[in-house]
Amino acid sequence: MGMNRLRGAYLELAPGLEKYFVMSAHDDTLGISLTTGVRPGTLVHLLSGTPTLVMVLNATLAAVIVALLTLRVGCGTALALGIGGAVFVVTVIAHGLYARRDIARGARDNRPLFPSPRDS
């Protein structure tokens, strides 16, 4: 959205630059989906984002730490793997719920400065 807004601002200052832009200059849902190549809020959009990578890495790190601690206190490998797996799932769910709330708030509060033409 931010990059689309910058392109929109550039076009306000210098409309002749439009022929050089290959991405959308509209900061509404349609403009953002044209820029990213996927519709915001879809599973593909979720899986293709950097935040998803960070979420999986955080969950993996948390799971490994807990599994190693479980082994360290003398539990068996199967139990350590089970607890680590549970920590992974809980961490992914917690991150997902937090992100979902934050994304919904951002979408609700977004007031496009450069909306797409209605005939698009």
Buried (B, 14 or more C-beta within 10 A) or exposed (E): BEEBBEBBBBBEEEEEEEEEEEBBBBBBBBBBBBBBEBEBBEEEBBEEBEEBEEBBEBBBEBBEEBBEEBBEEEBEEEEBBBBBEEBBEBBBEBBBEEBEEEBEEEEEEEEBBBBBEEEE
